[in-house]
Amino acid sequence: MLDPTISTYDKIAHKYAEKHITADESFIRKYSEFLKLCKGKKILDVGCGPGRDTQYFMEKGCDVIGVDRSKGMLAEARKRFTEGDFRKMDMKELEFDSGHFDGLWANASLLHIKRSEVGKVLTEFRRVLRKGGVIFISLKEGFGDEIKVYPDGTKRFFSYYSKGEFEKLVEKDFNLIDSYTNTGNDGDVWINIFALAKF
């Protein structure tokens, strides 16, 4: 079955942006920890969606690029944050030089990547970071993967991990700094990882 995730995000982009345009207190904590660990201003927001996180880092004086595969989401981001740099790009093949960024933010984006491809993506993330560059990753806790069908008929692919399982994957390319879970407004448990790129 073909992965319907991108076409779904294209379809629901406006509704999604309206729902997720404001960050709650748990995100303010994550932003703050990320920026404390980031030793420079160049940040890549992978799976930027409608641009909320990109805009936050811009307002803090960072040089940010937001990338996403959904044309609909990028259109929302460009409409809402006209000064932002938003580009259509696949996280499996990032179109940047090695060591280009000081930080990489991947909030709720890796969970749409097949488990068999996650290791390759993490290595690609490390490639575009400078030595010691910081990464933040969040994804849902659970087991296996699924194509989830929503009440409106749209579908999205998700892969799930236990906290310890994902930590081991990250530690192949990064030095783990902090790892914790929190329960989101949707009732799902989210794994949050902060780590530094190693070479």
C-alpha positions as CSV (number, residue, x, y, z in Angstrom):
1,M,0.0,0.0,0.0
2,L,1.3,3.4,-0.9
3,D,2.2,5.8,1.9
4,P,-0.7,8.3,1.9
5,T,0.9,10.7,4.5
6,I,2.1,13.5,2.2
7,S,-1.2,13.7,0.2
8,T,-3.1,13.7,3.5
9,Y,-1.0,16.6,4.8
10,D,-1.5,18.5,1.6
11,K,-5.2,18.1,2.0
12,I,-5.5,19.0,5.7
13,A,-2.7,21.7,5.8
14,H,-4.9,24.7,6.5
15,K,-6.9,22.9,9.3
16,Y,-3.7,21.5,10.8
17,A,-2.0,24.9,10.8
18,E,-5.0,26.5,12.6
19,K,-4.8,23.8,15.3
20,H,-1.1,23.7,15.8
21,I,0.0,27.4,15.3
22,T,0.5,28.1,19.0
23,A,3.1,26.3,21.1
24,D,2.1,25.1,24.6
25,E,4.3,25.3,27.7
26,S,5.8,21.9,27.1
27,F,7.2,23.2,23.8
28,I,8.6,26.3,25.3
29,R,10.7,24.0,27.6
30,K,11.9,22.0,24.6
31,Y,12.7,25.2,22.6
32,S,14.7,26.5,25.5
33,E,16.7,23.4,26.1
34,F,17.5,23.1,22.4
35,L,18.7,26.7,22.2
36,K,20.9,26.3,25.3
37,L,22.6,23.3,23.7
38,C,23.0,25.0,20.3
39,K,26.4,26.7,20.0
40,G,25.5,28.6,16.8
41,K,22.6,30.3,15.0
42,K,22.2,28.0,11.9
43,I,19.2,25.7,12.4
44,L,17.4,23.2,10.2
45,D,13.8,22.5,11.0
46,V,13.0,19.1,9.4
47,G,9.3,18.5,8.8
48,C,8.5,22.1,9.5
49,G,4.8,21.8,8.6
50,P,3.1,25.2,8.8
51,G,6.2,26.9,10.2
52,R,5.4,27.4,13.9
53,D,8.8,26.1,15.2
54,T,10.8,27.8,12.4
55,Q,9.2,31.1,13.3
56,Y,10.0,30.7,17.0
57,F,13.7,30.2,16.3
58,M,13.7,33.1,13.8
59,E,12.3,35.3,16.5
60,K,15.2,34.3,18.8
61,G,17.6,35.5,16.2
62,C,18.5,32.2,14.6
63,D,19.2,31.7,10.9
64,V,16.6,29.0,10.2
65,I,15.6,26.9,7.2
66,G,12.4,24.9,7.3
67,V,12.0,21.8,5.1
68,D,9.0,19.6,4.4
69,R,7.7,17.2,1.7
70,S,4.1,18.6,1.8
71,K,3.4,21.4,-0.7
72,G,0.3,22.2,1.3
73,M,2.2,22.7,4.6
74,L,4.9,24.8,2.9
75,A,2.2,27.0,1.4
76,E,0.7,27.6,4.9
77,A,4.2,28.3,6.3
78,R,5.0,30.8,3.6
79,K,1.6,32.5,3.9
80,R,1.9,32.9,7.7
81,F,5.6,33.7,8.0
82,T,6.5,35.6,4.9
83,E,10.1,36.2,6.0
84,G,10.8,32.5,6.5
85,D,13.0,30.3,4.3
86,F,10.8,27.2,3.5
87,R,11.9,24.5,1.0
88,K,10.4,21.3,-0.3
89,M,12.9,18.5,0.6
90,D,13.1,14.9,1.6
91,M,14.8,14.3,4.9
92,K,16.4,11.1,3.6
93,E,18.4,13.2,1.1
94,L,19.0,16.7,2.6
95,E,20.3,19.1,0.0
96,F,22.9,20.8,2.1
97,D,26.7,20.6,2.5
98,S,28.1,18.4,5.3
99,G,28.6,20.3,8.6
100,H,26.3,23.1,7.5
101,F,24.1,23.5,10.6
102,D,24.6,24.1,14.3
103,G,21.3,22.5,15.2
104,L,18.6,20.3,13.7
105,W,15.0,20.2,15.0
106,A,12.9,17.2,14.0
107,N,9.6,17.6,15.9
108,A,7.0,14.9,15.0
109,S,8.5,14.2,11.6
110,L,10.7,11.0,12.0
111,L,7.5,9.1,13.1
112,H,6.4,9.1,9.4
113,I,9.6,7.3,8.3
114,K,9.7,3.5,7.9
115,R,11.6,1.8,10.7
116,S,13.9,0.3,8.1
117,E,14.9,3.8,6.9
118,V,15.3,5.6,10.2
119,G,19.0,4.7,10.7
120,K,19.8,6.1,7.3
121,V,17.9,9.3,8.1
122,L,19.7,9.7,11.5
123,T,23.1,9.4,9.7
124,E,22.0,12.0,7.2
125,F,21.0,14.3,10.1
126,R,24.5,13.9,11.6
127,R,26.1,14.6,8.2
128,V,24.6,18.1,7.9
129,L,25.5,19.0,11.5
130,R,28.8,20.3,12.5
131,K,30.7,18.3,15.1
132,G,28.9,18.7,18.4
133,G,25.8,20.1,16.7
134,V,22.6,19.5,18.6
135,I,19.6,17.5,17.5
136,F,16.1,17.4,18.9
137,I,13.8,14.5,17.9
138,S,10.3,13.8,19.1
139,L,8.1,10.9,18.1
140,K,5.3,8.7,19.6
141,E,6.0,5.9,22.0
142,G,4.6,2.5,21.0
143,F,5.3,-0.6,19.0
144,G,5.5,-1.5,15.3
145,D,3.9,0.7,12.6
146,E,0.5,1.4,11.1
147,I,-1.4,3.4,8.6
148,K,-3.9,5.3,10.8
149,V,-7.3,6.1,9.4
150,Y,-8.9,9.3,10.7
151,P,-12.7,10.1,11.0
152,D,-12.5,12.4,7.9
153,G,-11.2,9.4,5.9
154,T,-7.6,10.7,5.6
155,K,-4.7,8.3,6.3
156,R,-1.2,8.7,7.7
157,F,1.7,6.3,8.3
158,F,3.3,6.1,11.7
159,S,6.2,4.1,13.2
160,Y,6.5,3.7,16.9
161,Y,9.3,3.0,19.3
162,S,10.0,2.4,23.0
163,K,12.2,5.0,24.6
164,G,15.1,2.7,25.1
165,E,14.9,1.3,21.6
166,F,15.1,4.7,20.0
167,E,17.9,5.9,22.3
168,K,20.0,3.0,20.9
169,L,19.3,4.1,17.4
170,V,20.3,7.7,18.1
171,E,23.5,6.7,19.9
172,K,25.0,5.3,16.7
173,D,25.5,8.8,15.4
174,F,25.0,11.0,18.4
175,N,25.9,11.4,22.1
176,L,22.7,11.4,24.1
177,I,22.3,14.4,26.4
178,D,18.7,14.2,27.6
179,S,15.7,11.8,27.0
180,Y,12.3,11.9,28.5
181,T,8.6,11.3,27.7
182,N,5.6,13.5,28.1
183,T,1.9,13.1,27.4
184,G,0.5,15.3,24.7
185,N,-2.9,17.0,24.5
186,D,-4.0,14.1,22.3
187,G,-3.2,11.6,25.1
188,D,-0.3,10.0,23.2
189,V,3.0,9.6,25.0
190,W,5.9,11.4,23.2
191,I,9.6,10.5,23.4
192,N,11.8,13.6,23.4
193,I,15.5,13.2,22.6
194,F,18.4,15.8,22.8
195,A,21.8,14.7,21.5
196,L,25.0,16.0,20.1
197,A,26.5,14.9,16.7
198,K,29.6,12.8,17.0
199,F,32.2,12.1,14.3
